[in-house]
Amino acid sequence: MALSRLRIDQAVIAKLVDEKSRVLDLGCGDGLLLEYLFHHKQVQGFGVEISHEGVHACIARGLPVYHGDIDQGLSDHQDDSFDYVILSQTLQAVRRPEFVLREMLRVGKRGIVSFPNFGYWRIRAHLAFRGRMPRTPLLPAKWYNTPNTHLCTILDFQDLCQNNSIRILRQIPLAAEGSQPTGWFHARLSNWLVPPSAANLLAPIAVFLLEKGES
């Protein structure tokens, strides 16, 4: 399975995960990322998915997955059971984002989160000039039938981490959405050209590497 089959944020996440680590993928969907990690990084772990369609897709791939609602917590797992807990484009769909973040950093030594950035300039322009909720490749649903209930910006997420004593180890703003562009450099905004303060305006999606800070 080639890295290019993954979404752009999944490809970045895959690069952050160490080989032979213990991984829990929350909201793993069809299991494409988890399948890549099993075959190319030799990880051990599980996927958790709330949709029956996603669970069936993971089983068809031969992946260890169980049906669960992460808004109810991860009580089946002890503290520090995993090296990485992944939440890829799922944060905006959960009902209790703070609780989910705390739980993922309780059971995992590190967390990796990706989400669509609602501060992206195209979204701002759509709201400003059309006066309607924007629809993008990352946010394709109409406002009344979207699964996304807690949309945020990069700055909002930084505030959430600070308020919950979560340490941001790496912040990776991405330059595109959808499929992975050719090459690592083209998949992300250059740190030399785009200061962190501008990422909230220019990045349609972001990936964060996190760990639990001092409370």
C-alpha positions as CSV (number, residue, x, y, z in Angstrom):
1,M,0.0,0.0,0.0
2,A,1.5,3.3,-1.1
3,L,1.6,6.4,1.1
4,S,0.0,8.4,-1.7
5,R,-3.3,6.5,-1.1
6,L,-3.7,8.3,2.2
7,R,-5.3,11.7,2.8
8,I,-2.7,14.4,3.1
9,D,-3.2,14.6,6.9
10,Q,-3.0,10.8,7.3
11,A,0.3,10.8,5.3
12,V,1.7,13.3,7.7
13,I,0.4,11.4,10.7
14,A,2.0,8.2,9.4
15,K,5.4,9.9,9.3
16,L,5.1,11.0,12.9
17,V,4.4,7.4,14.2
18,D,7.5,5.4,15.2
19,E,8.0,1.9,14.0
20,K,6.8,-1.0,16.2
21,S,4.9,1.4,18.5
22,R,1.6,0.8,20.2
23,V,-1.2,2.7,18.4
24,L,-4.9,3.4,19.1
25,D,-6.7,5.0,16.2
26,L,-9.9,6.8,17.4
27,G,-12.6,7.2,14.7
28,C,-10.5,5.1,12.4
29,G,-13.2,5.2,9.6
30,D,-12.4,2.6,6.9
31,G,-9.1,1.7,8.4
32,L,-6.9,3.0,5.6
33,L,-4.4,4.8,7.9
34,L,-4.3,1.9,10.4
35,E,-3.7,-0.5,7.6
36,Y,-0.7,1.5,6.4
37,L,0.7,1.7,9.9
38,F,0.4,-2.1,10.4
39,H,2.1,-3.0,7.1
40,H,4.7,-0.2,6.9
41,K,5.4,0.7,10.5
42,Q,4.7,-2.7,12.1
43,V,2.7,-1.1,14.8
44,Q,0.5,-3.0,17.3
45,G,-2.9,-1.7,18.4
46,F,-6.5,-1.2,17.6
47,G,-9.0,1.0,15.8
48,V,-12.2,2.4,17.4
49,E,-15.1,3.3,15.1
50,I,-18.7,4.3,15.8
51,S,-20.2,3.5,12.4
52,H,-21.0,0.0,11.5
53,E,-19.9,0.6,7.9
54,G,-16.5,1.7,9.1
55,V,-16.1,-1.4,11.4
56,H,-17.1,-3.7,8.6
57,A,-14.6,-2.0,6.3
58,C,-11.8,-2.5,8.9
59,I,-12.7,-6.1,9.4
60,A,-12.6,-6.6,5.6
61,R,-9.0,-5.3,5.7
62,G,-8.1,-7.7,8.5
63,L,-7.7,-5.0,11.1
64,P,-8.3,-5.3,14.8
65,V,-11.2,-2.9,15.5
66,Y,-14.1,-2.6,17.8
67,H,-17.3,-0.6,17.7
68,G,-17.3,2.2,20.3
69,D,-18.3,5.7,21.0
70,I,-15.3,7.7,22.1
71,D,-17.5,10.4,23.7
72,Q,-18.2,7.7,26.3
73,G,-14.5,7.5,27.2
74,L,-11.8,4.8,26.9
75,S,-12.3,3.0,30.2
76,D,-11.3,-0.3,28.7
77,H,-7.7,0.9,28.4
78,Q,-5.3,1.7,31.3
79,D,-3.1,4.8,31.6
80,D,-0.2,4.9,29.1
81,S,-1.4,1.8,27.3
82,F,-0.3,3.2,23.9
83,D,2.6,5.1,22.5
84,Y,0.3,7.1,20.2
85,V,-3.4,7.8,20.1
86,I,-4.6,9.2,16.8
87,L,-7.6,11.4,16.2
88,S,-7.6,12.2,12.4
89,Q,-10.4,14.6,11.3
90,T,-12.6,13.3,14.1
91,L,-12.3,16.0,16.8
92,Q,-14.8,18.2,15.1
93,A,-17.4,15.4,15.1
94,V,-17.3,14.4,18.7
95,R,-19.7,15.9,21.3
96,R,-17.1,16.3,24.1
97,P,-13.8,17.5,22.6
98,E,-12.1,18.4,25.9
99,F,-13.0,15.0,27.4
100,V,-11.9,13.1,24.4
101,L,-8.5,14.9,24.4
102,R,-8.0,14.2,28.1
103,E,-8.9,10.5,27.6
104,M,-6.6,10.1,24.6
105,L,-3.7,11.6,26.6
106,R,-4.5,9.4,29.6
107,V,-4.3,6.2,27.7
108,G,-1.5,7.3,25.3
109,K,1.9,8.8,25.9
110,R,1.4,11.1,22.9
111,G,-1.6,12.2,20.8
112,I,-1.8,13.1,17.2
113,V,-4.8,15.3,16.1
114,S,-5.7,16.6,12.7
115,F,-8.7,18.8,11.9
116,P,-10.0,21.2,9.2
117,N,-9.1,24.8,10.1
118,F,-12.1,27.0,10.1
119,G,-9.8,30.1,10.1
120,Y,-8.6,29.3,6.6
121,W,-8.9,32.3,4.3
122,R,-11.2,30.6,1.8
123,I,-13.7,29.8,4.5
124,R,-13.5,33.3,5.9
125,A,-14.1,34.8,2.4
126,H,-17.0,32.4,1.7
127,L,-18.7,33.6,4.9
128,A,-17.9,37.3,4.3
129,F,-19.0,37.5,0.7
130,R,-21.6,34.9,0.4
131,G,-23.1,35.0,3.8
132,R,-23.6,31.2,3.9
133,M,-21.9,28.3,5.7
134,P,-19.0,27.2,3.5
135,R,-18.7,23.8,1.9
136,T,-15.2,22.6,1.0
137,P,-13.6,19.2,0.2
138,L,-12.9,18.9,3.9
139,L,-16.4,20.1,4.9
140,P,-18.7,18.9,2.1
141,A,-22.0,18.5,4.0
142,K,-24.7,21.1,4.3
143,W,-25.0,22.9,7.6
144,Y,-28.2,20.9,8.6
145,N,-26.8,17.4,7.9
146,T,-23.2,17.7,8.8
147,P,-21.6,15.3,11.4
148,N,-19.3,18.2,12.4
149,T,-20.5,19.9,15.5
150,H,-17.4,21.6,16.9
151,L,-15.5,23.4,14.2
152,C,-12.5,25.4,15.3
153,T,-9.5,27.3,14.1
154,I,-5.8,26.6,14.7
155,L,-5.8,29.4,17.3
156,D,-8.9,28.0,19.0
157,F,-7.2,24.6,19.3
158,Q,-4.1,26.1,20.7
159,D,-6.2,27.8,23.4
160,L,-8.0,24.5,24.1
161,C,-4.6,22.8,24.7
162,Q,-3.4,25.6,26.9
163,N,-6.6,25.5,29.0
164,N,-6.2,21.8,29.5
165,S,-2.5,21.7,30.3
166,I,-1.7,19.9,27.0
167,R,1.8,20.4,25.6
168,I,2.1,21.0,21.8
169,L,5.2,19.2,20.6
170,R,4.7,19.9,16.9
171,Q,2.3,22.0,14.9
172,I,2.2,21.1,11.2
173,P,-0.1,23.4,9.1
174,L,-0.8,21.8,5.7
175,A,-0.9,23.6,2.4
176,A,-3.5,21.5,0.7
177,E,-6.6,19.3,1.4
178,G,-7.6,16.0,0.0
179,S,-5.1,13.6,-1.6
180,Q,-1.4,13.9,-0.7
181,P,0.6,16.1,-3.0
182,T,4.0,14.9,-4.4
183,G,6.7,15.2,-1.8
184,W,6.8,16.0,1.9
185,F,7.7,19.7,1.3
186,H,4.6,20.3,-0.9
187,A,2.4,18.6,1.7
188,R,3.0,21.3,4.3
189,L,3.5,25.0,4.6
190,S,7.1,25.9,4.8
191,N,8.3,27.1,8.2
192,W,10.7,29.4,6.5
193,L,8.0,31.2,4.5
194,V,5.0,31.0,6.8
195,P,5.3,32.1,10.4
196,P,3.1,30.3,13.0
197,S,0.9,33.4,13.3
198,A,0.0,33.2,9.6
199,A,-0.8,29.4,9.6
200,N,-4.3,30.1,11.0
201,L,-5.0,32.1,7.8
202,L,-3.2,30.0,5.2
203,A,-3.6,26.3,6.2
204,P,-6.9,24.5,5.3
205,I,-5.9,21.7,7.7
206,A,-3.4,21.2,10.6
207,V,-1.8,18.3,12.4
208,F,-0.7,18.5,16.0
209,L,1.6,16.2,18.0
210,L,0.6,16.4,21.7
211,E,1.5,15.2,25.1
212,K,0.1,15.7,28.6
213,G,1.7,18.7,30.3
214,E,2.0,19.7,34.0
215,S,-1.4,20.2,35.6
